[in-house]
């Protein structure tokens, strides 16, 4: 596995003028408690992140948030344990 990893790392690096991109498009149907339950509001969220010479787009969108969450756990800023969805104020 190490040999394969080393071989791939040499051949799959970005060239001088190359970079990666992460494109996310989310559509979420929202039903507000104060509005008729038959009416849904459609919310759309788009995100486009480009990599640069220092960090890939994948590192920015996956690695950095994971590192921040890990630091928050170590600093006891997050008290929940186990699988925690990012819907609580302590998380986001």
Secondary structure, 3 states (H helix, E strand, C coil): CHHHHHHHHHHCCCCCCCCCEEEEEEEEEECCCCCCCCCCEEEEEEEEEECCCCCCHHHHHHHHHHHHHHHHHHCCCCCCCCCCCCCCCCCC
